[in-house]
């Protein structure tokens, strides 16, 4: 623990601590403001739609590439009515 010999030393340290506290508070406010902006940008309707469409297109592209590489053909539905008449 620091020992003070004069009131000026105490006043100087108190002033320093008050200023440091104010700086810390402003940093918290700034961080909160930046977080709010990031959240509002992330969850804006335009971004949500763009992300959804982008995700769907990406999955469709991957499926198309996999289909080309593996050569999986879609299964055709058998028409049961034609079988009954035969």
Buried (B, 14 or more C-beta within 10 A) or exposed (E): EEEEEEEEEEEEEEEEEEEEEEEEEEEEEEEEEEEEEEEEEEEEEEEEEEEEEEEEEEEEEEEEEEEEEEEEEEEEEEEEEEEEEE
